[in-house]
């Protein structure tokens, strides 16, 4: 089932993550800070990967790609949690006073509106030293354990709950691109409960008032519609009597091209949360 709306709302707003030390001390962090600043300077306004949602300008983010992994500053982290995309999140200007903590807010939490502290190898005392001598705290985030389309906010919290640094991203983006490379569809996991999985689907890669075919297949349930874009859809792929599965979505445009994307739902999400996928 899905609900169609023309109203757009944009929010700026098993996990593996660690804060690491390094033998080269301050020099290492200064180099890391420089890399992050350079990356932010050339980062496109619209993230073509669909990962970055919003960030404080004082927070940097570096994807641990093979190319970037050749840099000695990042090489130690490339093999951390192999097989999954990783990022170095860099809190470059540390605010407030201790105690400090890294906290996450994610859709898959029991209370998705709350921030939950993350176990790390860096104490508040070490953060204070970094603040004094280097002014940067790195946090390595792996996509393992996150759900497809799930958004997460990573925060460096301080003693004062009103003072913090944070960044919001989608470690496993659900995006569909046209042959031109333009993003046709972007989906965000809205509700996590297995029996009521739903996604917010943004279909923006169509012309204003362009009609297109929307086909959804989930279990034995098939839905066909003609929609007019751009459009925002709340998509619930669950099927009565089933505990989970994968819904197959297909969008066919007026130019004859068609594009497909899958949406896991229900117990199918277990393997993602457990880190097996």
LINJOUR-V296066 format. One record per residue. N is the residue number from 1. RES is the residue in one letter. NEAR is the number of other C-alpha atoms within 8 Angstrom. Layout:
N/RES/NEAR, N/RES/NEAR
This chain:
1/X/6, 2/X/7, 3/X/7, 4/X/8, 5/X/8, 6/X/7, 7/X/5, 8/X/6, 9/X/4, 10/X/4, 11/X/4, 12/X/7, 13/X/8, 14/X/8, 15/X/9, 16/X/10, 17/X/10, 18/X/10, 19/X/11, 20/X/8, 21/X/5, 22/X/6, 23/X/4, 24/X/6, 25/X/8, 26/X/8, 27/X/7, 28/X/10, 29/X/10, 30/X/9, 31/X/9, 32/X/10, 33/X/11, 34/X/8, 35/X/8, 36/X/12, 37/X/9, 38/X/8, 39/X/10, 40/X/9, 41/X/6, 42/X/6, 43/X/7, 44/X/6, 45/X/4, 46/X/4, 47/X/10, 48/X/6, 49/X/6, 50/X/11, 51/X/10, 52/X/10, 53/X/12, 54/X/9, 55/X/11, 56/X/8, 57/X/5, 58/X/8, 59/X/14, 60/X/12, 61/X/11, 62/X/9, 63/X/9, 64/X/13, 65/X/9, 66/X/7, 67/X/6, 68/X/9, 69/X/12, 70/X/8, 71/X/8, 72/X/7, 73/X/8, 74/X/12, 75/X/10, 76/X/8, 77/X/9, 78/X/11, 79/X/7, 80/X/6, 81/X/7, 82/X/6, 83/X/4, 84/X/8, 85/X/11, 86/X/11, 87/X/11, 88/X/12, 89/X/12, 90/X/13, 91/X/14, 92/X/11, 93/X/9, 94/X/10, 95/X/8, 96/X/9, 97/X/8, 98/X/9, 99/X/7, 100/X/12, 101/X/10, 102/X/12, 103/X/12, 104/X/12, 105/X/13, 106/X/12, 107/X/13, 108/X/9, 109/X/7, 110/X/4, 111/X/5, 112/X/10, 113/X/7, 114/X/6, 115/X/9, 116/X/7, 117/X/8, 118/X/9, 119/X/6, 120/X/9, 121/X/7, 122/X/8, 123/X/8, 124/X/10, 125/X/7, 126/X/8, 127/X/11, 128/X/9, 129/X/9, 130/X/11, 131/X/12, 132/X/7, 133/X/7, 134/X/10, 135/X/10, 136/X/13, 137/X/12, 138/X/10, 139/X/11, 140/X/12, 141/X/12, 142/X/13, 143/X/12, 144/X/14, 145/X/13, 146/X/14, 147/X/11, 148/X/11, 149/X/13, 150/X/16, 151/X/12, 152/X/12, 153/X/12, 154/X/11, 155/X/11, 156/X/12, 157/X/13, 158/X/14, 159/X/10, 160/X/9, 161/X/7, 162/X/4, 163/X/10, 164/X/12, 165/X/13, 166/X/12, 167/X/13, 168/X/14, 169/X/11, 170/X/13, 171/X/13, 172/X/11, 173/X/14, 174/X/10, 175/X/10, 176/X/11, 177/X/10, 178/X/10, 179/X/5, 180/X/5, 181/X/6, 182/X/8, 183/X/12, 184/X/12, 185/X/12, 186/X/13, 187/X/12, 188/X/12, 189/X/15, 190/X/10, 191/X/9, 192/X/10, 193/X/7, 194/X/11, 195/X/8, 196/X/10, 197/X/15, 198/X/13, 199/X/13, 200/X/12, 201/X/12, 202/X/11, 203/X/13, 204/X/10, 205/X/10, 206/X/9, 207/X/7, 208/X/7, 209/X/7, 210/X/10, 211/X/10, 212/X/12, 213/X/12, 214/X/13, 215/X/11, 216/X/12, 217/X/11, 218/X/13, 219/X/8, 220/X/6, 221/X/8, 222/X/8, 223/X/8, 224/X/8, 225/X/7, 226/X/8, 227/X/9, 228/X/10, 229/X/13, 230/X/14, 231/X/12, 232/X/13, 233/X/12, 234/X/12, 235/X/11, 236/X/10, 237/X/11, 238/X/14, 239/X/11, 240/X/4, 241/X/4, 242/X/7, 243/X/10, 244/X/13, 245/X/13, 246/X/11, 247/X/13, 248/X/11, 249/X/12, 250/X/12, 251/X/11, 252/X/11, 253/X/10, 254/X/8, 255/X/4, 256/X/6, 257/X/7, 258/X/8, 259/X/9, 260/X/9, 261/X/8, 262/X/8, 263/X/10, 264/X/11, 265/X/15, 266/X/15, 267/X/9, 268/X/11, 269/X/11, 270/X/8, 271/X/9, 272/X/14, 273/X/12, 274/X/9, 275/X/10, 276/X/8, 277/X/7
